[in-house]
Amino acid sequence: MTNFILIAVCILSGILVKRYKALPPDSFKAVNAWLINIALPAVALKYLPRMQWTEELLLPLLMPFFIWTAAYFCIKGLARVHPMDKKTKAALLLTAGLGNTSFLGFPLTQAYFGDKGLPIAVFYDQATFIIISTLAIFTAVKTSNGGVFHPVTTLRKIFSFPPFIAFILAFVLPPFIDLSPALPVLDALAVTLVPLALFSVGMQLPFKGWNTDGKLIAFALSYKLVLAPLVLFLVCLFFSIKGLVAEVSILESAMAPMVTGAIIATDYELNPGLANKILGIGILVSFLTTFIWSLVIPGIG
């Protein structure tokens, strides 16, 4: 119960700060900078060195790629019966195809599974980051007018991303360096992730124009919050894939659309109004749908 109270308090605090302009409008960027450069790497270095690599971990690594690919084909199919321009299709893909696997995923994983679920969520989030850095950027650049995709620049972004660096170091360093003396510091830094991530989400929620684009919003959220996790659940059920890795992977697949996806849509002018509405409504609705999934997930055995 404490975790859910924390989630409510932190998100509401962000909403109120935005509503009453207690901080400058772009203050969330400073919070995000702390999360990306300090808190997320600390979480990776704290939890991942303790993990034992198993074939099960392929599930959280591969599932985000499946969700992105399936979203692409679902949107392509929708466009045949509901004609739309390329920018709208890109906005749908950047929201329905990407999950908020860290800023929302980590707090909710911790709430439903405790600290033991976080290392798996970190694995899942790294795959999501690779997609956002490659396929998502490629989609945005290709769709926008006159865009040029630079593979070298993209690779540089991936390998200079602090959480990804920490992800690699978490596996490379332990055989050579004892990280246990650093654990108290990592603990203190990692504990800031959940409240600040939720506060940032609250500050970024859009609250205007939700009464338009109803069908497209319903499509995107039906896919992201229901269909995608349902397919993963059925796959785990059919192949008897059980345990914590499968359960956390299903929950992560059910997360709301990713904030960064909507930001990319806005930056490249890919129907930003639609993208931000899907984001805002999706985050709010996802608290109910992830709770329902938390009741369904144990059904895999």
Backbone bond lengths (Angstrom), bond angles and torsions (degrees), N, CA, C in turn:
res aa  C-N    CA-C-N  psi(-1)  N-CA   C-N-CA  omega(-1)  CA-C   N-CA-C  phi
1 M - - - 1.461 - - 1.530 111.48 -
2 T 1.346 115.75 -35.90 1.465 119.86 -179.89 1.522 111.32 -58.57
3 N 1.339 116.32 -41.64 1.465 120.45 -179.00 1.525 112.00 -62.95
4 F 1.334 116.85 -38.20 1.462 120.17 -178.87 1.530 111.14 -72.78
5 I 1.335 116.24 -35.38 1.464 119.61 174.77 1.524 109.78 -63.77
6 L 1.348 115.52 -41.71 1.465 120.36 177.99 1.525 111.08 -60.32
7 I 1.336 116.70 -44.21 1.465 121.20 179.05 1.527 110.60 -58.97
8 A 1.332 116.27 -47.87 1.465 120.89 -178.23 1.527 111.41 -63.70
9 V 1.331 116.64 -45.83 1.469 120.99 -177.54 1.526 111.05 -63.44
10 C 1.327 116.85 -44.41 1.470 120.47 -176.04 1.528 111.90 -68.37
11 I 1.334 116.85 -44.31 1.470 119.22 179.35 1.527 110.61 -67.20
12 L 1.332 117.02 -42.86 1.463 120.45 178.80 1.524 110.72 -62.25
13 S 1.324 117.08 -38.22 1.469 120.60 177.81 1.523 110.38 -60.70
14 G 1.336 116.37 -43.76 1.461 119.96 178.19 1.517 112.27 -62.97
15 I 1.341 116.15 -41.80 1.466 120.96 178.98 1.527 110.79 -62.08
16 L 1.341 116.77 -44.95 1.464 121.21 -177.90 1.525 111.59 -67.73
17 V 1.329 116.06 -39.32 1.471 119.58 177.64 1.528 110.17 -60.96
18 K 1.332 116.10 -41.25 1.466 120.24 178.31 1.528 110.65 -69.21
19 R 1.333 116.15 -44.36 1.464 121.06 -175.76 1.529 111.63 -62.35
20 Y 1.336 117.47 -42.40 1.463 121.01 -175.70 1.529 112.82 -101.35
21 K 1.339 115.34 11.38 1.467 121.64 173.92 1.523 112.39 52.52
22 A 1.330 115.70 43.13 1.462 120.83 178.32 1.524 111.68 -70.76
23 L 1.332 115.75 -22.18 1.462 122.04 177.03 1.528 108.64 -131.72
24 P 1.329 118.31 160.14 1.471 120.30 175.70 1.523 110.81 -57.12
25 P 1.335 118.12 150.32 1.476 121.87 -174.43 1.524 114.63 -55.22
26 D 1.324 117.88 -33.51 1.468 120.98 -176.79 1.525 113.34 -95.30
27 S 1.320 117.80 16.54 1.469 120.49 -177.47 1.519 112.47 -61.22
28 F 1.327 116.41 -27.55 1.465 118.98 -179.37 1.527 111.52 -61.61
29 K 1.339 117.06 -23.26 1.466 119.82 179.59 1.527 111.11 -65.44
30 A 1.334 116.39 -35.75 1.466 119.89 176.91 1.525 110.41 -67.86
31 V 1.332 115.88 -39.57 1.470 120.24 177.14 1.523 109.85 -63.31
32 N 1.331 116.13 -45.02 1.469 120.27 179.56 1.527 111.59 -62.26
33 A 1.335 116.36 -35.63 1.466 119.92 178.73 1.527 110.66 -63.36
34 W 1.327 117.04 -41.29 1.471 120.39 175.97 1.526 110.45 -62.74
35 L 1.316 116.28 -45.39 1.466 120.41 -177.48 1.525 111.30 -61.74
36 I 1.324 116.37 -46.05 1.465 120.75 -175.15 1.528 111.94 -73.11
37 N 1.333 116.43 -40.06 1.464 119.99 -173.33 1.526 114.31 -91.32
38 I 1.324 117.79 -21.67 1.467 120.61 -175.66 1.528 112.70 -122.03
39 A 1.343 116.66 -59.45 1.467 120.16 -170.84 1.527 113.03 -67.63
40 L 1.334 117.38 -48.54 1.471 119.97 -178.74 1.531 112.50 -63.46
41 P 1.342 119.79 -44.49 1.465 118.82 174.45 1.525 112.95 -60.11
42 A 1.340 116.96 -37.45 1.469 120.10 178.90 1.523 111.25 -63.31
43 V 1.336 116.52 -40.71 1.468 120.36 177.75 1.525 110.34 -62.07
44 A 1.323 116.61 -44.26 1.470 120.43 179.84 1.521 111.32 -61.51
45 L 1.330 117.21 -45.68 1.465 121.17 -177.90 1.525 112.23 -72.20
46 K 1.323 116.32 -23.96 1.466 119.82 178.95 1.521 111.91 -77.17
47 Y 1.331 116.97 -45.03 1.466 120.39 -169.98 1.529 114.74 -98.24
48 L 1.318 117.78 -39.60 1.467 119.81 -170.33 1.528 114.86 -65.92
49 P 1.346 120.14 -36.35 1.472 118.07 179.63 1.525 113.97 -59.87
50 R 1.333 117.24 -21.44 1.465 120.58 -179.30 1.526 112.30 -83.86
51 M 1.325 116.52 -10.93 1.462 119.48 -174.45 1.521 111.79 -81.58
52 Q 1.320 114.76 144.90 1.456 121.50 173.61 1.532 108.27 -101.23
53 W 1.343 116.45 126.88 1.459 119.31 -179.83 1.523 110.54 -67.76
54 T 1.331 116.01 129.41 1.459 122.24 175.33 1.522 108.46 -136.45
55 E 1.325 115.40 164.66 1.466 119.52 178.41 1.524 111.33 -62.27
56 E 1.332 116.84 -25.20 1.464 120.83 179.51 1.525 111.83 -58.14
57 L 1.341 116.66 -31.80 1.460 120.27 -176.00 1.522 112.87 -69.78
58 L 1.333 117.24 -9.27 1.462 119.76 173.03 1.530 110.56 -64.79
59 L 1.330 116.69 -28.07 1.470 120.70 -178.13 1.527 111.32 -61.85
60 P 1.346 119.49 -55.76 1.471 118.07 178.93 1.523 113.83 -67.36
61 L 1.327 117.95 -20.57 1.460 119.98 178.45 1.527 112.46 -79.92
62 L 1.330 116.69 -34.79 1.467 120.84 -175.19 1.530 113.36 -93.09
63 M 1.325 117.03 -27.68 1.460 119.79 -173.02 1.531 113.66 -59.52
64 P 1.344 120.50 -42.14 1.470 118.81 178.48 1.527 113.27 -58.58
65 F 1.339 116.75 -34.16 1.470 119.84 178.42 1.528 110.73 -68.86
66 F 1.327 116.91 -37.05 1.464 120.58 176.72 1.527 110.39 -64.35
67 I 1.332 116.75 -44.58 1.466 120.98 -178.28 1.530 110.59 -62.86
68 W 1.324 117.28 -42.21 1.472 121.14 177.82 1.527 110.75 -62.47
69 T 1.331 116.33 -47.77 1.467 120.90 -177.59 1.522 111.36 -64.40
70 A 1.335 116.56 -44.83 1.463 120.43 179.18 1.524 110.82 -63.71
71 A 1.336 117.36 -37.55 1.468 120.94 177.43 1.525 110.34 -61.86
72 Y 1.322 116.60 -41.01 1.471 121.31 179.16 1.530 110.63 -57.89
73 F 1.330 117.17 -47.42 1.467 120.19 -177.44 1.529 111.57 -72.78
74 C 1.325 117.70 -34.20 1.471 120.08 176.91 1.526 110.76 -65.06
75 I 1.329 117.14 -41.62 1.467 121.46 178.69 1.523 110.51 -66.91
76 K 1.328 116.00 -38.42 1.463 120.25 177.12 1.526 110.13 -62.15
77 G 1.330 117.16 -40.97 1.460 121.35 177.87 1.513 111.83 -67.01
78 L 1.347 116.59 -41.07 1.461 120.76 178.70 1.523 110.98 -61.51
79 A 1.330 116.79 -38.50 1.469 120.94 -177.47 1.523 112.36 -63.15
80 R 1.328 117.26 -21.65 1.466 120.27 178.95 1.525 111.74 -73.92
81 V 1.315 116.83 -31.96 1.471 120.47 -179.12 1.527 111.57 -103.05
82 H 1.316 116.37 -17.73 1.461 121.54 179.77 1.535 107.56 -133.26
83 P 1.340 117.10 81.79 1.467 120.66 -175.08 1.531 112.57 -52.28
84 M 1.325 115.71 136.59 1.463 121.27 179.80 1.522 108.94 -150.89
85 D 1.319 115.84 158.40 1.467 118.98 179.95 1.529 110.65 -79.06
86 K 1.329 115.38 169.61 1.465 121.00 -176.42 1.525 112.33 -63.07
87 K 1.321 116.52 -35.49 1.463 119.38 -178.26 1.529 111.46 -67.92
88 T 1.326 116.28 -36.00 1.463 119.77 177.21 1.520 110.49 -67.98
89 K 1.326 116.97 -40.99 1.470 120.44 177.21 1.528 110.72 -62.09
90 A 1.320 116.26 -40.08 1.464 119.81 178.81 1.526 111.04 -65.93
91 A 1.340 116.61 -40.49 1.467 120.26 178.60 1.525 110.95 -62.28
92 L 1.327 116.54 -40.28 1.467 120.39 177.54 1.525 111.00 -63.76
93 L 1.330 116.73 -42.70 1.464 120.21 -178.45 1.526 111.21 -66.93
94 L 1.324 117.14 -38.79 1.464 121.19 -178.33 1.521 112.73 -71.36
95 T 1.313 117.21 -15.98 1.470 120.15 178.19 1.530 111.56 -106.31
96 A 1.324 116.67 -51.54 1.471 119.57 -179.14 1.525 112.09 -70.18
97 G 1.333 117.11 -26.40 1.459 120.15 -175.45 1.510 115.14 -89.23
98 L 1.340 117.18 -6.32 1.464 120.91 -176.58 1.516 110.63 -129.12
99 G 1.320 116.61 134.59 1.459 121.02 -179.09 1.521 112.29 -104.23
100 N 1.320 115.67 151.49 1.464 122.17 177.21 1.528 108.37 -81.14
101 T 1.328 115.25 72.02 1.465 120.92 -167.28 1.522 114.44 -83.09
102 S 1.331 117.67 -8.85 1.466 119.13 178.43 1.525 111.68 -112.57
103 F 1.336 118.43 -63.86 1.458 120.88 -174.46 1.528 112.38 -60.19
104 L 1.327 117.24 -35.67 1.469 121.10 173.39 1.522 111.31 -103.07
105 G 1.333 115.76 -37.61 1.462 120.14 -175.30 1.508 113.86 -61.38
106 F 1.333 117.90 -42.96 1.460 120.30 -178.95 1.533 112.11 -66.65
107 P 1.357 118.76 -49.06 1.466 118.31 178.14 1.530 113.29 -59.62
108 L 1.331 117.37 -42.15 1.464 119.59 -178.17 1.525 111.21 -72.54
109 T 1.332 117.39 -36.02 1.466 119.79 175.06 1.519 109.93 -61.79
110 Q 1.324 116.31 -43.62 1.463 119.99 178.89 1.526 111.03 -64.68
111 A 1.330 116.29 -37.51 1.462 119.88 -179.61 1.523 111.90 -65.61
112 Y 1.331 117.36 -39.97 1.467 120.82 -175.37 1.528 113.81 -91.98
113 F 1.333 117.37 -28.43 1.470 119.68 -175.08 1.524 114.05 -122.05
114 G 1.337 117.32 -6.41 1.455 119.34 -177.97 1.524 111.56 78.32
115 D 1.332 116.20 -174.40 1.464 120.85 -177.29 1.524 112.85 -62.17
116 K 1.315 117.22 -26.23 1.476 119.63 -177.10 1.529 112.32 -65.77
117 G 1.333 117.16 -19.90 1.460 119.66 179.59 1.519 114.03 -85.80
118 L 1.348 117.21 -15.93 1.463 120.36 -174.27 1.531 114.58 -64.76
119 P 1.338 120.32 -41.55 1.472 118.34 178.95 1.527 112.82 -57.68
120 I 1.324 117.18 -37.42 1.468 120.93 179.14 1.526 109.61 -68.26
121 A 1.339 115.84 -40.02 1.464 120.11 177.49 1.529 111.03 -62.83
122 V 1.337 116.74 -35.68 1.468 120.75 177.46 1.528 110.11 -63.61
123 F 1.339 117.25 -42.77 1.461 121.37 176.26 1.527 109.93 -57.49
124 Y 1.317 116.05 -50.20 1.464 121.51 -178.30 1.532 110.07 -58.79
125 D 1.329 115.79 -43.00 1.459 120.39 -176.07 1.522 112.19 -66.47
126 Q 1.336 117.65 -32.83 1.464 119.65 179.41 1.529 111.15 -64.95
127 A 1.334 116.60 -38.93 1.465 120.05 176.70 1.528 110.15 -64.46
128 T 1.338 116.10 -40.02 1.463 120.08 177.45 1.522 110.68 -62.03
129 F 1.331 116.13 -41.10 1.462 119.93 179.49 1.529 111.43 -62.80
130 I 1.323 117.14 -40.69 1.472 120.45 179.09 1.528 110.30 -61.39
131 I 1.337 116.27 -39.60 1.469 120.35 178.37 1.527 110.68 -65.07
132 I 1.333 116.32 -45.95 1.464 119.65 -177.87 1.527 110.46 -64.01
133 S 1.337 116.80 -31.10 1.463 121.07 -177.33 1.522 113.13 -82.95
134 T 1.317 117.35 -17.50 1.468 120.36 -176.26 1.527 111.44 -120.14
135 L 1.319 116.37 -74.83 1.462 120.70 -174.73 1.526 112.58 -63.04
136 A 1.334 116.43 -40.36 1.465 119.42 -178.48 1.528 111.08 -68.07
137 I 1.331 116.42 -45.72 1.462 119.97 178.48 1.528 110.31 -63.92
138 F 1.326 116.79 -41.98 1.466 120.86 178.34 1.525 110.46 -59.02
139 T 1.345 116.92 -44.55 1.465 121.68 178.94 1.522 111.15 -60.52
140 A 1.336 115.96 -45.47 1.462 120.38 -178.13 1.523 111.57 -65.14
141 V 1.321 116.87 -45.63 1.466 121.25 -178.19 1.524 110.99 -66.35
142 K 1.323 116.27 -43.72 1.465 120.79 -179.03 1.524 111.32 -63.86
143 T 1.333 116.73 -37.48 1.463 120.74 -176.37 1.521 112.12 -77.81
144 S 1.331 116.41 -36.93 1.467 119.62 -178.41 1.526 110.00 -70.45
145 N 1.289 116.04 156.07 1.471 121.26 -176.07 1.529 111.46 -69.67
146 G 1.332 115.32 126.27 1.459 119.98 175.03 1.506 115.41 70.74
147 G 1.346 117.97 16.13 1.458 120.18 -178.47 1.514 112.32 -73.69
148 V 1.331 115.41 144.91 1.466 121.57 176.95 1.522 108.30 -124.20
149 F 1.322 116.78 125.79 1.462 122.10 -179.11 1.528 109.27 -90.24
150 H 1.336 116.78 129.69 1.459 122.01 -178.59 1.531 109.84 -114.95
151 P 1.326 118.54 101.40 1.471 121.57 -178.49 1.525 113.34 -58.24
152 V 1.338 117.63 -40.88 1.469 120.70 -178.19 1.524 110.55 -63.88
153 T 1.330 115.70 -43.03 1.465 119.85 178.26 1.517 110.70 -62.69
154 T 1.321 116.27 -40.48 1.461 120.87 179.12 1.524 111.10 -62.38
155 L 1.330 117.07 -45.96 1.465 120.65 178.57 1.523 110.98 -62.29
156 R 1.316 116.36 -38.07 1.460 120.11 178.51 1.528 110.25 -62.74
157 K 1.331 116.26 -40.38 1.464 119.99 178.97 1.525 111.04 -64.03
158 I 1.318 116.45 -41.39 1.463 120.18 -179.15 1.523 110.76 -62.39
159 F 1.332 116.07 -49.91 1.462 119.88 -173.52 1.526 113.51 -81.08
160 S 1.330 116.98 -3.21 1.466 120.08 174.05 1.525 111.78 -108.95
161 F 1.330 116.62 4.41 1.466 121.55 -179.37 1.530 108.28 -78.43
162 P 1.351 119.01 118.22 1.467 121.60 -173.18 1.533 115.43 -52.22
163 P 1.350 120.05 -45.55 1.470 117.87 178.44 1.528 113.23 -62.80
164 F 1.342 116.67 -34.04 1.465 119.34 178.72 1.528 110.48 -70.06
165 I 1.328 117.25 -39.29 1.467 121.03 176.17 1.524 109.78 -60.74
166 A 1.346 116.27 -45.37 1.469 120.35 179.24 1.521 110.80 -63.92
167 F 1.329 116.52 -37.37 1.465 121.98 177.94 1.531 110.28 -58.33
168 I 1.324 117.22 -45.40 1.467 121.83 179.30 1.527 110.63 -68.62
169 L 1.335 117.01 -46.14 1.465 121.05 -178.23 1.523 112.06 -62.74
170 A 1.335 116.44 -31.30 1.464 120.17 -179.31 1.523 112.08 -61.96
171 F 1.329 116.93 -24.65 1.467 120.65 178.72 1.532 112.20 -99.83
172 V 1.335 116.13 -27.82 1.468 119.95 -175.88 1.534 112.14 -82.87
173 L 1.329 118.07 -38.87 1.461 121.40 -171.71 1.531 115.81 -74.93
174 P 1.346 119.95 -42.91 1.471 120.03 -172.42 1.527 116.43 -49.92
175 P 1.342 120.99 -38.38 1.469 118.43 178.67 1.529 113.52 -64.75
176 F 1.334 117.13 -18.91 1.463 120.76 -175.35 1.530 113.29 -113.63
177 I 1.331 116.32 -27.65 1.465 120.44 -175.08 1.526 109.84 -130.92
178 D 1.320 116.77 134.58 1.459 121.97 175.42 1.532 108.58 -82.09
179 L 1.318 116.14 112.82 1.465 120.74 -177.62 1.523 113.33 -86.74
180 S 1.323 118.10 -5.28 1.468 120.69 -175.28 1.533 113.61 -58.48
181 P 1.357 120.60 -36.60 1.473 118.44 177.32 1.531 113.08 -61.74
182 A 1.325 116.38 -24.10 1.469 119.90 -178.81 1.521 112.65 -86.90
183 L 1.329 117.53 -7.45 1.469 120.32 -175.16 1.528 113.94 -58.35
184 P 1.349 120.59 -42.44 1.472 118.71 178.48 1.528 112.78 -58.24
185 V 1.338 116.26 -39.48 1.470 119.81 178.34 1.525 110.35 -69.08
186 L 1.339 116.57 -44.25 1.464 120.64 178.90 1.524 110.86 -61.77
187 D 1.338 116.86 -39.27 1.470 120.98 177.57 1.526 110.51 -59.48
188 A 1.333 115.88 -46.80 1.465 120.65 -177.20 1.526 111.51 -64.52
189 L 1.328 116.72 -37.09 1.463 120.31 179.37 1.523 111.71 -76.20
190 A 1.326 116.62 -41.14 1.468 121.00 -177.19 1.520 112.01 -65.03
191 V 1.335 116.61 -32.12 1.464 119.45 -176.47 1.529 111.71 -67.60
192 T 1.329 117.52 -16.47 1.469 119.84 178.48 1.524 112.33 -78.30
193 L 1.327 117.57 -14.54 1.467 120.72 -173.35 1.520 112.73 -60.38
194 V 1.316 116.98 -53.87 1.463 120.75 -172.07 1.526 112.46 -62.80
195 P 1.347 120.04 -55.82 1.471 118.09 -177.44 1.523 113.64 -63.46
196 L 1.332 117.64 -40.19 1.461 119.18 -178.42 1.527 112.12 -71.95
197 A 1.326 117.32 -35.52 1.466 120.18 177.53 1.525 110.69 -63.22
198 L 1.311 116.55 -44.36 1.464 120.93 179.82 1.529 111.08 -67.81
199 F 1.319 116.69 -39.39 1.465 121.27 176.60 1.527 110.07 -60.45
200 S 1.333 116.50 -42.79 1.465 121.47 178.65 1.524 111.47 -62.98
201 V 1.332 116.62 -42.86 1.467 120.77 177.91 1.522 110.25 -59.58
202 G 1.327 117.06 -44.15 1.461 121.30 178.98 1.516 112.23 -60.06
203 M 1.336 116.72 -38.82 1.467 120.90 -179.75 1.525 112.50 -70.19
204 Q 1.328 117.19 -21.96 1.466 120.41 -174.58 1.526 113.92 -100.99
205 L 1.322 117.97 -1.29 1.462 119.99 -178.55 1.527 110.82 -67.61
206 P 1.337 118.22 125.07 1.468 121.21 175.98 1.525 110.03 -83.40
207 F 1.339 116.48 144.29 1.462 118.91 -176.96 1.526 113.47 -128.44
208 K 1.313 117.36 20.42 1.466 119.65 -178.07 1.519 111.12 -121.83
209 G 1.336 115.30 147.05 1.457 121.20 171.56 1.509 115.72 70.59
210 W 1.331 117.54 27.44 1.465 120.04 -176.82 1.526 112.76 -75.47
211 N 1.346 117.10 -8.97 1.464 119.50 -175.09 1.526 112.77 -90.24
212 T 1.336 118.04 7.71 1.465 121.03 178.14 1.528 110.20 -117.19
213 D 1.318 115.74 165.66 1.474 122.12 179.49 1.528 112.22 58.76
214 G 1.322 116.41 33.57 1.466 120.77 -174.74 1.517 114.44 -56.75
215 K 1.337 117.02 -43.26 1.466 119.92 -176.07 1.526 111.78 -67.54
216 L 1.332 116.07 -41.63 1.462 119.57 -179.47 1.529 111.20 -69.32
217 I 1.324 116.44 -38.13 1.468 120.37 176.95 1.523 109.85 -63.69
218 A 1.335 116.10 -44.15 1.468 120.57 179.44 1.524 110.91 -62.06
219 F 1.333 116.24 -40.42 1.468 119.94 178.44 1.527 110.98 -61.99
220 A 1.335 116.17 -50.85 1.467 120.76 -176.52 1.523 111.66 -60.72
221 L 1.327 116.39 -43.61 1.463 119.45 -176.52 1.525 112.10 -77.59
222 S 1.327 117.16 -31.32 1.470 119.47 175.49 1.522 110.05 -63.08
223 Y 1.327 115.15 -40.63 1.470 118.79 178.06 1.524 110.54 -68.05
224 K 1.342 116.76 -51.27 1.471 120.19 -171.31 1.518 112.86 -70.63
225 L 1.325 117.61 -40.71 1.463 120.59 -173.06 1.523 114.00 -93.36
226 V 1.340 117.06 -19.53 1.471 119.78 -175.31 1.531 112.42 -121.46
227 L 1.335 116.45 -60.13 1.464 119.75 -171.74 1.527 112.85 -65.83
228 A 1.332 117.89 -48.01 1.471 120.78 -177.56 1.529 111.97 -58.93
229 P 1.345 119.05 -51.92 1.468 118.00 177.75 1.524 113.21 -66.28
230 L 1.345 116.73 -29.27 1.467 119.41 178.54 1.524 110.74 -64.79
231 V 1.326 116.89 -42.67 1.470 120.35 178.63 1.522 110.25 -61.84
232 L 1.333 116.83 -44.79 1.462 120.13 179.18 1.526 110.87 -63.79
233 F 1.320 116.67 -40.59 1.467 120.91 177.88 1.525 110.76 -59.95
234 L 1.337 116.45 -45.38 1.466 120.68 -179.10 1.527 111.44 -67.07
235 V 1.330 116.83 -36.42 1.471 120.41 176.59 1.522 110.07 -62.29
236 C 1.326 116.43 -46.84 1.472 120.59 178.87 1.521 110.99 -62.86
237 L 1.327 116.20 -38.67 1.460 120.67 -179.86 1.525 110.63 -67.42
238 F 1.331 116.54 -44.50 1.468 121.34 -176.48 1.528 111.59 -66.84
239 F 1.334 116.31 -40.57 1.467 120.21 -177.06 1.533 112.71 -95.77
240 S 1.340 116.03 10.23 1.475 121.79 178.81 1.529 111.77 54.77
241 I 1.331 116.26 42.45 1.467 121.19 175.70 1.523 107.35 -87.83
242 K 1.315 116.16 112.79 1.457 120.50 -173.35 1.523 110.51 -123.41
243 G 1.321 115.10 175.84 1.453 120.39 174.28 1.516 113.87 100.62
244 L 1.330 114.43 179.68 1.459 121.37 -174.13 1.527 112.70 -63.39
245 V 1.329 117.41 -38.80 1.471 120.43 -178.97 1.523 110.62 -59.55
246 A 1.320 116.92 -46.46 1.464 121.31 179.82 1.525 110.80 -65.10
247 E 1.326 116.98 -42.81 1.462 120.78 -176.56 1.527 111.56 -65.78
248 V 1.328 116.74 -44.58 1.467 119.78 178.79 1.529 110.65 -66.88
249 S 1.326 117.41 -37.86 1.470 121.16 179.33 1.523 110.95 -61.94
250 I 1.323 116.92 -41.64 1.467 120.46 178.49 1.523 110.35 -64.37
251 L 1.341 116.48 -44.78 1.465 119.48 179.74 1.529 110.94 -62.56
252 E 1.331 117.12 -43.26 1.462 120.60 179.16 1.531 111.15 -62.74
253 S 1.328 116.74 -36.10 1.468 119.93 179.58 1.523 111.71 -68.28
254 A 1.334 116.69 -17.26 1.466 121.44 -178.34 1.528 113.08 -94.41
255 M 1.332 116.96 5.43 1.460 119.90 -177.64 1.528 111.94 -68.93
256 A 1.309 114.78 157.28 1.468 121.94 178.19 1.525 110.61 -63.11
257 P 1.334 117.53 165.33 1.470 120.35 177.14 1.524 111.94 -55.37
258 M 1.309 114.92 152.65 1.466 122.43 -176.30 1.528 111.40 -78.72
259 V 1.333 116.30 135.72 1.459 121.22 178.09 1.527 110.62 -59.27
260 T 1.334 116.60 -41.99 1.468 120.69 -177.47 1.524 112.00 -62.44
261 G 1.331 117.07 -35.13 1.456 120.44 177.75 1.518 111.67 -60.46
262 A 1.336 116.16 -43.07 1.465 120.45 178.16 1.527 110.87 -68.15
263 I 1.338 116.55 -34.90 1.465 120.15 178.14 1.529 110.29 -64.37
264 I 1.329 116.67 -42.93 1.469 120.61 178.14 1.527 110.28 -62.28
265 A 1.334 116.44 -43.25 1.467 120.20 178.12 1.524 110.73 -59.84
266 T 1.325 116.60 -39.09 1.462 121.04 178.92 1.526 111.02 -68.29
267 D 1.328 116.48 -45.56 1.466 121.01 -177.73 1.527 111.92 -61.89
268 Y 1.334 116.52 -35.87 1.465 120.61 -177.33 1.531 112.31 -98.76
269 E 1.334 116.55 8.68 1.466 122.73 177.54 1.524 111.65 56.26
270 L 1.322 115.08 49.03 1.465 121.96 178.74 1.528 108.59 -104.05
271 N 1.326 115.87 76.75 1.462 122.57 -177.23 1.532 110.61 45.44
272 P 1.343 117.64 61.21 1.467 120.89 -176.67 1.520 114.10 -60.42
273 G 1.335 116.94 -31.23 1.460 119.36 178.54 1.514 111.62 -60.10
274 L 1.327 116.43 -46.88 1.465 121.20 178.73 1.524 110.42 -64.20
275 A 1.322 117.37 -45.60 1.467 121.05 -177.83 1.522 111.38 -59.60
276 N 1.319 117.59 -43.29 1.462 120.46 -177.89 1.521 112.57 -72.81
277 K 1.331 116.69 -30.87 1.467 118.84 175.32 1.527 110.72 -68.89
278 I 1.327 116.79 -42.41 1.468 120.20 176.80 1.523 109.62 -60.26
279 L 1.336 116.51 -41.78 1.464 121.19 179.71 1.525 111.54 -62.24
280 G 1.328 116.70 -53.14 1.459 120.47 -175.62 1.515 113.38 -63.19
281 I 1.333 116.21 -49.75 1.467 119.84 179.52 1.521 109.77 -65.44
282 G 1.332 116.57 -39.17 1.460 120.65 -178.29 1.509 112.79 -61.59
283 I 1.332 117.39 -42.35 1.463 120.48 179.85 1.523 110.60 -61.98
284 L 1.326 116.48 -45.20 1.465 119.58 -178.56 1.532 111.71 -66.56
285 V 1.333 116.65 -46.41 1.470 120.35 -178.87 1.524 111.11 -66.37
286 S 1.330 116.91 -30.86 1.467 120.10 -175.26 1.523 113.05 -65.00
287 F 1.319 118.07 -23.81 1.468 118.55 177.84 1.525 110.62 -64.92
288 L 1.339 115.89 -35.41 1.464 119.71 176.27 1.524 110.80 -75.10
289 T 1.333 116.97 -46.61 1.471 119.52 -175.27 1.528 112.05 -67.91
290 T 1.340 118.21 -37.34 1.469 119.04 177.90 1.525 110.98 -68.32
291 F 1.332 116.46 -32.62 1.471 118.89 175.16 1.528 110.20 -63.82
292 I 1.341 116.17 -43.58 1.470 119.77 177.77 1.524 110.10 -62.31
293 W 1.336 116.67 -42.98 1.464 119.54 178.64 1.522 111.79 -63.24
294 S 1.325 117.12 -33.58 1.470 119.46 178.91 1.525 111.45 -64.25
295 L 1.334 116.35 -25.07 1.469 120.72 176.62 1.524 111.50 -83.49
296 V 1.341 116.29 -30.70 1.467 121.41 -177.46 1.527 112.10 -82.11
297 I 1.332 116.65 -38.01 1.469 121.94 -173.02 1.529 114.20 -52.90
298 P 1.333 120.20 -42.37 1.470 118.96 179.51 1.528 113.44 -57.98
299 G 1.343 117.43 -13.81 1.459 121.24 179.63 1.514 114.29 -66.34
300 I 1.362 117.96 -13.03 1.466 118.82 177.89 1.526 111.46 -75.43
301 G 1.343 115.61 -5.47 1.464 118.23 173.86 1.486 114.41 108.20
